[in-house]
Amino acid sequence: MSWYGYGEYVPVAKKREKAAKQLEKMRKKGADLSPVVIEGRKIAKTWWGDAWCKNLESYADFRNRIERGSAYVKNGFVIDLKIYEGLVTGKVVGTTLYTVNIKFDLLNANLKKKITEMVGRRIDSVSDLIDGKFPKELGELFLTQQKGLFPSPREIHMDCSCPDWADMCKHVAAVLYGIGARLDQDPLLFFKLRGVDANAFIKASIDEKISSLMKNAEKTTKRVIKNADLSEIFGV
């Protein structure tokens, strides 16, 4: 402690070293850890990762506290982050090692069905979905607050073992940002988190295309018969 009652200032480089040592120590003991590693100044670079971070920053409830976690995740303090269906777990090095658990409400069945129907006709492959290669209006649909795929504040339930009284402490904020970085590596984890089968979008797309082809074929057949000379068809 300093003379003024505040914690002693610790340089960032020393904090990074502490995090790296903690990671190595736990791995030697057999811990299965998946640290978040940020390369460059930007946390996320792909459409999904960047959209995740921007969505968090767009909510007034989060805006004043979310940025506190930016430096933490960039400096390698999130030494473990795992994504499950409806749950993200993390371990963050601060004054000591803190455990973070963030629960996400799964997409309700009605919204899931509505989005699947709207998305299916606009996506050609899983790879296009993963790469964020879809019409702009589809991206806007995903991000529509309360009605899209991305979670709203009321759908996010946060818990951290640190003594900070706030729901979103800097450790939770770091893990939330870390999710964006993780989606850069595997965007399909986003659908897993929200309880959505990404393949359902592709199935809907295939069904839509088959239906369209059959309708076109039916129209063509009727047009050919209508325009044909009946004497040629029936030999009269």
C-alpha positions in Angstrom: 0.0 0.0 0.0 1.1 3.6 -0.6 1.2 6.4 2.0 -2.1 7.7 0.6 -4.1 4.4 1.1 -4.1 3.5 -2.5 -2.6 0.3 -4.0 1.0 0.6 -5.1 1.3 1.4 -8.8 2.4 -1.5 -10.8 3.8 -0.9 -14.3 1.9 -2.7 -17.1 5.0 -4.6 -18.1 5.2 -6.1 -14.7 1.5 -7.0 -14.8 2.0 -8.8 -18.1 4.9 -10.7 -16.6 2.7 -11.7 -13.7 0.0 -12.9 -16.0 2.4 -14.9 -18.0 3.9 -16.5 -14.9 0.5 -17.4 -13.6 -0.4 -19.0 -16.9 2.8 -21.1 -17.0 2.4 -22.1 -13.3 -1.2 -23.3 -13.8 -0.3 -25.2 -17.0 2.5 -27.0 -15.3 -0.1 -28.2 -12.8 -2.1 -29.6 -15.7 -4.7 -26.9 -16.1 -6.4 -26.7 -19.5 -6.2 -23.0 -20.3 -7.1 -21.1 -23.4 -5.6 -17.6 -23.1 -6.8 -14.7 -25.2 -4.0 -13.4 -27.3 -4.4 -10.1 -29.1 -2.1 -9.3 -31.9 -1.9 -5.6 -32.9 -4.0 -2.8 -31.4 -7.4 -4.0 -32.4 -9.2 -6.6 -30.3 -11.2 -8.1 -33.2 -10.7 -8.0 -36.9 -13.3 -10.2 -38.5 -17.0 -9.2 -39.1 -18.2 -11.4 -36.2 -15.6 -10.4 -33.7 -15.8 -6.7 -34.5 -19.6 -6.8 -34.5 -19.6 -8.5 -31.1 -17.4 -5.7 -29.6 -19.4 -2.9 -31.3 -22.7 -4.4 -30.0 -21.4 -4.3 -26.4 -20.3 -0.7 -26.8 -23.6 0.3 -28.3 -25.5 -0.1 -25.0 -25.7 2.8 -22.7 -25.8 0.3 -19.7 -22.4 -0.9 -20.7 -20.7 2.1 -22.2 -19.2 3.6 -19.0 -17.7 0.3 -17.9 -16.9 -1.9 -20.9 -13.8 0.0 -21.9 -12.2 -0.8 -18.6 -11.6 -4.3 -19.8 -10.0 -3.3 -23.1 -6.5 -2.8 -21.7 -6.8 -6.0 -19.6 -7.5 -8.2 -22.6 -5.0 -6.5 -24.8 -2.3 -7.0 -22.2 -2.9 -10.7 -21.9 -4.5 -10.7 -18.5 -7.3 -13.1 -19.6 -5.4 -16.3 -19.3 -8.4 -18.6 -19.9 -11.7 -18.1 -21.8 -14.0 -20.9 -22.9 -17.4 -20.6 -24.7 -20.2 -23.1 -24.1 -23.9 -23.0 -24.9 -25.3 -20.1 -22.9 -22.1 -19.7 -20.9 -18.6 -18.2 -21.0 -16.1 -18.9 -18.3 -12.8 -17.0 -17.8 -9.8 -16.5 -15.6 -8.4 -13.0 -15.3 -5.2 -12.0 -13.6 -5.6 -8.8 -11.5 -4.4 -8.2 -7.9 -4.9 -11.9 -7.7 -6.5 -14.5 -10.0 -10.2 -14.0 -10.5 -12.8 -16.3 -11.9 -15.5 -14.9 -14.2 -18.8 -16.6 -15.3 -21.1 -15.0 -17.7 -24.4 -16.5 -18.6 -26.3 -15.7 -21.8 -30.0 -16.3 -22.4 -30.4 -18.6 -25.4 -32.3 -17.3 -28.4 -36.0 -18.1 -27.9 -37.7 -20.4 -30.3 -39.9 -17.9 -32.0 -37.1 -15.4 -32.7 -34.8 -18.3 -33.8 -37.4 -19.5 -36.3 -38.1 -15.9 -37.6 -34.4 -15.2 -38.2 -33.7 -18.6 -39.7 -36.5 -18.0 -42.3 -35.3 -14.5 -43.1 -31.6 -15.5 -43.3 -32.0 -18.8 -45.2 -32.7 -17.3 -48.6 -29.8 -14.9 -48.4 -26.9 -17.3 -47.5 -25.3 -19.7 -49.9 -22.9 -21.6 -47.7 -21.5 -22.0 -44.1 -18.2 -20.5 -45.3 -20.0 -17.3 -46.4 -21.7 -17.1 -43.0 -18.4 -17.6 -41.2 -16.6 -15.0 -43.4 -19.3 -12.5 -42.9 -20.0 -12.5 -46.6 -23.7 -11.6 -46.7 -25.8 -8.6 -47.7 -25.6 -5.5 -45.5 -29.2 -5.7 -44.5 -28.6 -9.2 -43.1 -25.8 -7.9 -40.9 -28.2 -5.2 -39.7 -30.8 -7.9 -38.9 -28.3 -9.8 -36.8 -27.5 -6.6 -34.8 -31.0 -5.3 -34.3 -31.3 -4.7 -30.6 -33.8 -7.0 -28.8 -34.7 -8.7 -32.1 -31.4 -9.9 -33.6 -28.9 -12.6 -32.8 -26.6 -10.5 -30.6 -27.5 -10.3 -26.9 -28.9 -7.3 -25.1 -27.8 -6.3 -21.5 -30.8 -8.0 -20.0 -29.8 -11.3 -21.6 -26.3 -11.2 -20.0 -25.8 -12.3 -16.4 -22.3 -11.6 -15.0 -20.4 -12.8 -12.0 -16.8 -12.3 -10.9 -15.0 -13.5 -7.8 -13.4 -10.0 -7.3 -14.6 -7.6 -4.5 -15.8 -5.0 -7.0 -19.5 -4.2 -6.2 -20.4 -3.5 -9.8 -21.9 -6.2 -12.0 -19.5 -5.3 -14.8 -16.1 -5.1 -13.2 -13.0 -4.7 -15.4 -12.4 -8.5 -15.2 -15.9 -9.2 -16.6 -15.4 -6.5 -19.2 -12.1 -8.1 -20.2 -13.8 -11.4 -20.8 -16.6 -9.8 -22.7 -14.1 -8.3 -25.1 -12.2 -11.5 -25.1 -15.2 -13.2 -26.6 -14.9 -10.9 -29.6 -11.3 -12.0 -30.1 -12.3 -15.6 -29.8 -14.9 -15.2 -32.5 -12.1 -14.1 -34.8 -10.8 -17.6 -34.5 -14.1 -19.4 -34.7 -17.2 -17.5 -35.6 -19.4 -20.6 -35.1 -18.8 -20.3 -31.4 -21.2 -17.4 -31.5 -24.0 -19.6 -32.6 -23.1 -22.2 -30.0 -23.2 -19.5 -27.3 -26.7 -18.4 -28.4 -28.0 -21.9 -28.8 -28.4 -21.7 -32.6 -27.6 -24.3 -35.2 -25.8 -22.4 -37.9 -26.5 -25.3 -40.3 -30.2 -24.5 -39.9 -29.6 -21.3 -41.9 -28.0 -23.3 -44.7 -30.8 -25.9 -44.7 -33.4 -23.0 -45.0 -31.4 -21.6 -47.9 -31.3 -25.0 -49.7 -35.0 -25.5 -49.1 -35.7 -22.0 -50.4 -33.7 -22.6 -53.6 -35.3 -26.0 -54.2 -38.7 -24.5 -53.8 -37.8 -21.6 -56.2 -36.5 -24.1 -58.8 -39.6 -26.2 -58.7 -41.8 -23.2 -59.1 -39.8 -22.0 -62.0 -39.8 -25.4 -63.6 -43.6 -25.7 -63.2 -44.1 -22.3 -64.8 -41.8 -23.2 -67.7 -43.6 -26.5 -68.3 -47.1 -24.8 -68.3 -45.8 -22.1 -70.7 -44.3 -24.7 -73.1 -47.6 -26.7 -73.2 -49.7 -23.6 -73.6 -47.6 -22.3 -76.5 -47.2 -25.7 -78.2 -49.2 -26.8 -81.3 -51.8 -29.3 -80.0 -51.7 -31.2 -83.3 -48.0 -31.8 -82.7 -48.6 -33.0 -79.2 -51.6 -35.3 -79.9 -51.1 -36.0 -83.6 -54.4 -34.6 -84.7 
